[in-house]
Amino acid sequence: MSRRRQALGGMSLVLVLVWLVGYPLLITLLEALGIPGAFSLAPFLEFAGRADEWRALWHSLWISAASVVLAGLVGVPLGLVFEGVDFPGRRTLGALVALPVALPPLVGVIAFLFLYGESGFVSRGVQAALSLEKAPWQLSGPGAILLVHAYSMYVYFYLFTRAALVRIDASILEAAASLGAGRRRRLWRVTLPLLGPALVGAALLTFMTSLASFSAPYIFGGGFRVMTTQIVASKLNGEIAMAQVESVTLALLAFLGLWAMRRAEPGHTAVVGGVRGVAPIRRQLRRPLVRVGATALGWGLAIFLLLPHLTLLVISFVPPGTWTTEAIPPVLDGSNYRSLASAPERLRPVLNSLWMASVATLGAIVLGLSAARSAVKRGGRMGGLLETLLSVPWALPGTVFAIALATTFSVNRPELGRFVLVGTPWILPMAYLVRSLPLTGRSSLAGLRQLDPSLEEAAASLGAGRLRRVWRVILPLLRPAILAGASLAFITALGDFVTSIVLYTYDTRPISIEILSSLRLQDTGVAAVYGVLLMVVSAMAFLLWGRERRA
Amino acid sequence: MPPFLILNGLEKSFGDQTVLRDISLEIEQGEVLVLLGPSGSGKTTLLRLIAGFEQPDEGQILVLDEDVTPLPPERRNFGMVFQHYALFPHLSVAGNVAFGLESRGVPREQRLSRVAEVLPLVDLEGFEDRRVQEISGGQQQRVALARALAPDPRLMLLDEPLSNLDPSLRERTRRELKSAIRRVGITAVWVTHEQEEAFDVGDRVALLNHGRLEQVGSPEELYLDPQTLFVAGFVGRASTLKGTLVAAGQVKLGDGRFVGQGATWPVQTVGEVEVSQEVVISLRPEGLELTETDRPDALAGEIVERQYRGEVTYYRVSLEMGGDVLVVGGTDRAAIGSRTGVALRQAKRPARAFPSPSEDSK
């Protein structure tokens, strides 16, 4: 009897996940094909016949490929240095350098804007130094997009490189040394080849992230369209069918990427013969000059990478209208922060984002954990399906999901599971929840997989029923995994821009949308304040994630 | 009074692999039954069926005539000690021990007093507030036992409780576990793959092989009166030789064309064996002796290995008729490479003849 109840529970979980994740995508595909109504390939044919669509597709692909190369060029050496050489401050800087990955993309973008943009610190500095008439450059087009991508996505290469380096057995390097290979030779012939699988993983991750990237192309792209910005533009122009076709195309590309990633996964460990030895020892720098040099280089790089965020902080203290032509802002005070606190309309987006992100995170925890538990317990085909459903929103660009949700939940057909949610306060939390599912679900899965199943059996043999087992054994033991997933989910929801821009209403406008409108109104100080807020909350959640992950 | 625990025709398969076939067993109140068998014999699966973590495909499990087969583990009131202890890492020693009482809704005061009652049973008084990661393996083992004992279960299940310990700790912990179980007087089912452990702790031993019960009996019965060739080989040291039953209780070994290459030995037959049928005889080392080579009842061979064990010395003799046997030698040293005869030590336990496996249906 309890078995039947379990099976029922599993089924209803699958149904909920399908409704949230799979169903909107299906509806989008069907509507793009003209269903319900006459089946028609017309929108697809129109898509194929339009030069601007092909251009956007091509832009997406080459920008993503170039992002991979640039991010790798920054991330891999950085990982090699931080994992391979010991210098003062290595640990702290090592953590800070990974921070950009946790910051909402939009924050990174506006930070870049304030630093390197037309009226940013650097261009003003150059302008003043060379006494130029106008700004020496404009931060726009593919170059700007690539810059931002490289800047935020090197972290994947950095983290993957470090993780793989730790896993390399020191005796392999020692064997190479005993065979006469010098330091450089060991790096090229042993270390880097062993990093291969990790680098492939990082490259695919970067490619997928870049393919889904919206903030940078939206802010810096101008006339240069990629698929994500093209989709939103079609939607805003009222070309719904075209937006749907574009979404389907982008989704296909993303699934292709996911498939490639899955194939690359098994080779992830750089361990030969299944025996895991001791990780290589970090090189201690003895010669003082080299030591000073390495330290300076490490700090220099870290500061350079964190400079945009420092800029954001500075700009947030520049009162409106006080910084005109000077190279450095003449006045700094807290008036922007005060205006936020005193004007309820300005505080509104902060509160909106907070409650919507909280609700979404909570929902994602409950749903993600239940699905993960069900997947681990039953395994087999049902388990596989649950796992796939948990991963899909991660593989798909947020823009695609936003269009899918907008398509599915703007119609009232309760018998088909479709309700009008667009325009209500519930559509955004729902979108955030779906986007956060992979974060909470996958971390729960990882946690549950590490959990000795006999712990739950022990609790059962001691008379604990299902609820008590979850509450007293599973949850306390999974706390680190759940908190880690939840903090990332919260960050993602709090800073979300890509789904918000498609689905927000004025009453539920989140922080990111308010940043955009402040920028439009030339209210850079206020935009920076919002950015700093997002940054601080995200950094806190990220640190919590790091702590819990280590626990 | 009915037997305390009855296993009735249990069958279990995972996919197309049959793990247990037709297991029927009865266990008396207060008895310690050991499930012994090589790895993969199904002993742990049987224990998990009893515990309720797995459901049998066929058969019932009865406790005092009550069918508990459909009950989930949490409603069976059995205690279990897990192979890797499965102590809750987020709870203290006392928290672990009190867990089962908490599940049964026992108020806090009583829980604490029961913890204080149980910990001395396993020699752990004063350990209440320790974290379970901080204590030694042997102590963790005892916490696991205390935790299982605390709710006063009807039956104690132990899944290879010593396999996770250093060999040096194993014997001591075995003694402690055994005495704690005896003191409480609880009925127990103890799984192990080590014969010595099984004989030490079990009132009776159930030997499993390939999912079947080979024999159930006291350690003495298993050792002295094995019912199958597998039991004879698995329990204690034994050598086997092929021969032919030439008359009731007489097995001819070798062809006997030369002196020392054949002999006819008295045996006790087990199972259905007919005259002139091929048999396998099983010989305990202490049932054999080293002799002169020219005795008519001796088989000649060469000493190929010598294992000095203090109180006795084992010699492995490679026989000229083929095969080799293990023999307990006297105090006199016989050199490796020397020729010797091997004969039955009449006063000792007789050889046993089993149907030759090739003719056995299995």
Boltz contact constraints between the chains, C-beta under 6 A:
constraints:
  - contact:
      token1: [A, 2]
      token2: [B, 72]
      max_distance: 6.0
  - contact:
      token1: [A, 454]
      token2: [B, 82]
      max_distance: 6.0
  - contact:
      token1: [A, 454]
      token2: [B, 86]
      max_distance: 6.0
  - contact:
      token1: [A, 455]
      token2: [B, 86]
      max_distance: 6.0
  - contact:
      token1: [A, 457]
      token2: [B, 53]
      max_distance: 6.0
  - contact:
      token1: [A, 458]
      token2: [B, 82]
      max_distance: 6.0
  - contact:
      token1: [A, 458]
      token2: [B, 86]
      max_distance: 6.0
  - contact:
      token1: [A, 460]
      token2: [B, 73]
      max_distance: 6.0
  - contact:
      token1: [A, 460]
      token2: [B, 74]
      max_distance: 6.0
  - contact:
      token1: [A, 461]
      token2: [B, 51]
      max_distance: 6.0
  - contact:
      token1: [A, 461]
      token2: [B, 73]
      max_distance: 6.0
  - contact:
      token1: [A, 461]
      token2: [B, 80]
      max_distance: 6.0
  - contact:
      token1: [A, 462]
      token2: [B, 99]
      max_distance: 6.0
  - contact:
      token1: [A, 462]
      token2: [B, 100]
      max_distance: 6.0
  - contact:
      token1: [A, 462]
      token2: [B, 103]
      max_distance: 6.0
  - contact:
      token1: [A, 463]
      token2: [B, 74]
      max_distance: 6.0
  - contact:
      token1: [A, 463]
      token2: [B, 100]
      max_distance: 6.0
  - contact:
      token1: [A, 463]
      token2: [B, 103]
      max_distance: 6.0
  - contact:
      token1: [A, 463]
      token2: [B, 104]
      max_distance: 6.0
  - contact:
      token1: [A, 464]
      token2: [B, 74]
      max_distance: 6.0
  - contact:
      token1: [A, 464]
      token2: [B, 103]
      max_distance: 6.0
  - contact:
      token1: [A, 465]
      token2: [B, 74]
      max_distance: 6.0
  - contact:
      token1: [A, 468]
      token2: [B, 103]
      max_distance: 6.0
  - contact:
      token1: [A, 476]
      token2: [B, 90]
      max_distance: 6.0
  - contact:
      token1: [A, 477]
      token2: [B, 90]
      max_distance: 6.0
